[in-house]
Amino acid sequence: MAQPLTQQLALFGTAPDDSHESMTYSVRRSSRAKRVSLSITAQDGLVVVIPERFAEWRVPAIVDERREWIQRAFERFAHERAFLSERSQQPLLPDTVTLAALGEHRVVCYQHEPGRRLQCKERGPYQLIISGEFTDESAQRALQKWLVRRTKADIIPWLYELANSRGLTVKGTSVRNQKTRWGSCSSAGTLSLSQNLLLLPRRLARLVLIHELCHLVELNHSERFWQLLRGEEPDLDALSEELEQAWKHIPRWASS
């Protein structure tokens, strides 16, 4: 895959001037891409993905053709960029942690004990204790590792329960700190889930699990796949729209 290429293009013309807003976009080659696709996220901005053999000089014209859609998308994401900026000002270490998928709230207590091993343990149903010698960064990593443990303990059994009730076989699972996906399914039937699923409302976490389980039947995003998923989730459109904004549920300590 080629290194990202940054270019400038006027939204309303080929050369920016005082009356034109300019934008930055990245071009990425992909061996898996079969056609040119454009995506915009608050984190990455505009990304143009092109097939390996696609002529890169054609990209500016394609972007120019889609400039109205791009402008609307950037306006839609403006509030998301503002939110990310606001989240970056949050303290790195939280006072409370909410596992929304479980309806669980915990107060985080920090006990700095020089010379002792860093630990992150639950105390009763309402407290989470970080103890030992630590820095803000190491305490953050301890919190993230705890989140992985809780995801394995609570989300994975839920996944198998949903699979078994539908006669589906999950060959294996993993939990990772995925930055861009809530989950994924391999051709071997192994499902990988984000540790941050526990931070989502339960209805959205369930949608992710059902989505990945449907891939055990249909590995791509064909019309058959969407029919399967819609059969499981009658409110798919509303939930999918809500899931697109679900990154707002992820606090700073869990997102970096």
C-alpha positions as CSV (number, residue, x, y, z in Angstrom):
1,M,0.0,0.0,0.0
2,A,1.4,3.4,-1.0
3,Q,2.1,6.0,1.7
4,P,-0.8,8.5,2.2
5,L,-0.5,11.4,-0.3
6,T,-1.8,14.8,0.9
7,Q,-3.2,17.2,-1.7
8,Q,-5.2,20.4,-1.8
9,L,-8.3,21.0,-3.8
10,A,-10.8,23.8,-3.8
11,L,-14.3,22.8,-2.8
12,F,-15.8,25.0,-5.6
13,G,-13.0,25.0,-8.2
14,T,-9.6,23.7,-9.1
15,A,-7.6,26.5,-7.5
16,P,-8.3,28.0,-4.1
17,D,-8.7,31.7,-3.7
18,D,-10.0,34.0,-1.0
19,S,-13.6,33.0,-1.6
20,H,-13.0,29.2,-1.8
21,E,-12.6,26.9,1.2
22,S,-9.8,24.3,0.6
23,M,-9.6,20.8,2.1
24,T,-6.9,18.2,2.7
25,Y,-7.4,14.6,1.8
26,S,-5.3,11.4,1.8
27,V,-5.0,8.8,-1.0
28,R,-4.4,5.2,0.0
29,R,-3.9,2.3,-2.3
30,S,-5.5,-1.0,-1.3
31,S,-5.0,-4.5,-2.8
32,R,-8.5,-5.4,-1.6
33,A,-10.2,-2.3,-3.2
34,K,-12.1,-3.0,-6.4
35,R,-13.3,0.5,-7.0
36,V,-12.6,4.1,-5.8
37,S,-14.3,4.9,-2.5
38,L,-14.4,8.1,-0.4
39,S,-14.8,8.1,3.4
40,I,-14.9,10.9,5.9
41,T,-14.4,10.6,9.6
42,A,-13.8,13.1,12.4
43,Q,-10.4,11.4,13.2
44,D,-9.0,11.0,9.6
45,G,-10.8,13.6,7.5
46,L,-11.3,12.7,3.9
47,V,-9.7,9.5,2.7
48,V,-9.7,8.3,-1.0
49,V,-9.1,4.6,-1.3
50,I,-8.0,3.4,-4.8
51,P,-7.3,-0.1,-6.2
52,E,-3.6,-1.0,-6.7
53,R,-3.6,-0.4,-10.5
54,F,-5.7,2.7,-10.5
55,A,-4.1,5.8,-12.0
56,E,-3.6,8.3,-9.2
57,W,-3.7,11.3,-11.5
58,R,-7.5,10.7,-11.8
59,V,-8.2,11.2,-8.1
60,P,-8.5,15.1,-8.1
61,A,-11.2,15.0,-10.8
62,I,-13.1,12.3,-8.8
63,V,-12.9,14.4,-5.6
64,D,-14.0,17.5,-7.6
65,E,-17.1,15.6,-8.9
66,R,-18.1,14.8,-5.3
67,R,-17.3,18.2,-3.8
68,E,-20.9,19.0,-2.8
69,W,-21.2,15.6,-1.0
70,I,-17.8,16.2,0.6
71,Q,-18.8,19.7,1.8
72,R,-22.0,18.4,3.4
73,A,-20.1,15.6,5.1
74,F,-17.5,17.9,6.5
75,E,-20.2,20.2,7.8
76,R,-21.8,17.1,9.4
77,F,-18.5,16.2,11.0
78,A,-17.7,19.6,12.2
79,H,-19.4,19.0,15.6
80,E,-17.6,15.7,15.9
81,R,-14.2,17.4,15.5
82,A,-15.3,19.9,18.2
83,F,-16.2,17.0,20.4
84,L,-12.8,15.3,19.9
85,S,-11.1,18.6,20.8
86,E,-13.2,18.8,23.9
87,R,-12.5,15.2,24.8
88,S,-8.7,15.8,24.5
89,Q,-9.1,18.2,27.4
90,Q,-10.5,15.5,29.7
91,P,-8.2,14.3,32.5
92,L,-6.3,11.2,31.4
93,L,-7.4,9.3,34.5
94,P,-11.2,9.2,35.3
95,D,-12.9,9.6,38.6
96,T,-15.7,7.2,37.5
97,V,-16.1,4.4,34.9
98,T,-19.4,3.4,33.4
99,L,-19.9,0.1,31.7
100,A,-23.1,1.1,29.9
101,A,-23.6,-2.3,28.3
102,L,-23.9,-3.8,31.8
103,G,-25.5,-0.8,33.6
104,E,-22.5,-0.8,35.9
105,H,-21.0,2.3,37.5
106,R,-17.7,2.4,39.5
107,V,-15.8,5.0,41.4
108,V,-12.1,4.8,40.6
109,C,-9.8,5.2,43.6
110,Y,-6.1,5.8,43.2
111,Q,-3.7,4.6,45.9
112,H,-0.1,5.6,45.1
113,E,2.3,3.2,46.9
114,P,5.9,3.7,45.9
115,G,7.8,0.4,45.4
116,R,4.7,-1.7,45.0
117,R,3.4,-3.5,41.9
118,L,0.7,-1.7,40.0
119,Q,-2.7,-3.4,40.3
120,C,-6.2,-2.6,39.1
121,K,-8.8,-4.5,41.1
122,E,-12.5,-4.3,41.7
123,R,-13.7,-3.8,45.3
124,G,-17.4,-4.7,45.8
125,P,-19.9,-3.7,43.1
126,Y,-19.1,0.0,43.1
127,Q,-15.3,0.6,43.3
128,L,-12.3,0.1,41.1
129,I,-8.9,0.4,42.9
130,I,-5.7,1.4,41.2
131,S,-2.8,0.8,43.6
132,G,0.9,0.6,43.6
133,E,3.6,2.7,42.0
134,F,2.3,4.3,38.8
135,T,2.3,7.2,36.5
136,D,-0.8,8.6,34.7
137,E,0.1,6.6,31.6
138,S,0.7,3.3,33.4
139,A,-2.5,3.7,35.3
140,Q,-4.3,4.3,32.1
141,R,-2.9,1.1,30.6
142,A,-4.0,-0.7,33.7
143,L,-7.5,0.6,33.2
144,Q,-7.5,-0.5,29.6
145,K,-6.3,-4.0,30.5
146,W,-9.0,-4.2,33.1
147,L,-11.5,-3.3,30.4
148,V,-10.2,-6.2,28.2
149,R,-10.6,-8.6,31.1
150,R,-14.2,-7.4,31.7
151,T,-15.0,-7.7,28.0
152,K,-13.7,-11.3,28.0
153,A,-15.7,-12.1,31.1
154,D,-19.0,-10.4,30.1
155,I,-19.2,-9.8,26.4
156,I,-17.7,-13.1,25.1
157,P,-20.2,-15.3,27.0
158,W,-23.0,-13.1,25.7
159,L,-21.6,-13.6,22.1
160,Y,-21.6,-17.3,22.5
161,E,-25.1,-17.3,24.0
162,L,-26.4,-15.3,20.9
163,A,-24.5,-17.7,18.6
164,N,-25.8,-20.9,20.2
165,S,-29.4,-19.7,20.2
166,R,-29.1,-19.3,16.4
167,G,-27.3,-22.5,15.7
168,L,-24.1,-20.7,14.8
169,T,-20.5,-21.9,15.5
170,V,-17.9,-19.4,16.6
171,K,-14.4,-20.9,16.0
172,G,-12.6,-18.5,18.3
173,T,-12.6,-15.0,19.8
174,S,-10.2,-12.2,20.7
175,V,-10.5,-8.9,22.4
176,R,-8.3,-6.0,21.3
177,N,-8.0,-2.2,21.6
178,Q,-9.3,-1.6,18.2
179,K,-9.3,2.1,17.1
180,T,-11.5,2.0,14.0
181,R,-13.8,-1.1,14.4
182,W,-16.2,-2.4,16.9
183,G,-15.7,-5.9,15.7
184,S,-14.6,-8.1,12.8
185,C,-15.1,-11.7,11.5
186,S,-12.4,-13.8,9.7
187,S,-13.1,-16.3,7.0
188,A,-12.1,-19.0,9.6
189,G,-15.0,-18.0,11.8
190,T,-13.0,-16.2,14.4
191,L,-14.5,-13.0,15.8
192,S,-12.5,-10.1,17.1
193,L,-14.2,-7.5,19.3
194,S,-13.2,-4.1,20.6
195,Q,-12.7,-3.8,24.4
196,N,-14.8,-0.6,24.2
197,L,-18.0,-2.5,23.5
198,L,-18.7,-2.5,27.2
199,L,-18.8,1.3,27.1
200,L,-21.7,1.4,24.6
201,P,-25.4,1.2,25.5
202,R,-26.5,-2.4,25.5
203,R,-28.6,-2.1,22.4
204,L,-25.6,-0.9,20.4
205,A,-23.3,-3.6,21.8
206,R,-25.9,-6.2,20.8
207,L,-26.1,-4.8,17.3
208,V,-22.3,-5.2,16.9
209,L,-22.4,-8.8,18.1
210,I,-25.4,-9.7,15.9
211,H,-23.6,-8.0,12.9
212,E,-20.5,-10.1,13.4
213,L,-22.5,-13.3,13.9
214,C,-24.3,-12.6,10.6
215,H,-20.9,-12.6,8.9
216,L,-20.6,-16.3,9.9
217,V,-23.3,-16.9,7.4
218,E,-22.4,-14.2,4.9
219,L,-18.9,-12.9,5.1
220,N,-19.4,-9.9,2.9
221,H,-21.9,-7.0,3.0
222,S,-24.1,-8.4,0.2
223,E,-27.8,-7.9,0.0
224,R,-28.2,-11.3,1.7
225,F,-26.1,-10.1,4.6
226,W,-28.3,-7.1,5.2
227,Q,-31.4,-9.2,4.9
228,L,-30.1,-11.5,7.6
229,L,-29.2,-8.6,9.9
230,R,-32.5,-6.8,9.3
231,G,-34.3,-10.0,10.3
232,E,-32.4,-9.9,13.6
233,E,-32.8,-6.1,14.1
234,P,-36.1,-4.6,12.9
235,D,-34.8,-1.2,14.0
236,L,-31.6,-1.6,12.1
237,D,-31.7,1.8,10.4
238,A,-32.1,3.8,13.6
239,L,-29.6,1.7,15.5
240,S,-27.0,1.9,12.7
241,E,-27.4,5.7,12.7
242,E,-26.9,5.7,16.4
243,L,-23.9,3.4,16.1
244,E,-22.2,5.9,13.7
245,Q,-22.1,8.3,16.6
246,A,-21.2,5.8,19.3
247,W,-17.6,6.9,19.5
248,K,-18.9,9.7,21.6
249,H,-19.5,7.2,24.4
250,I,-15.7,6.5,24.6
251,P,-13.9,8.7,27.1
252,R,-10.3,9.8,26.7
253,W,-8.8,7.1,29.0
254,A,-10.2,4.4,26.7
255,S,-9.6,6.0,23.3
256,S,-5.9,6.7,23.4
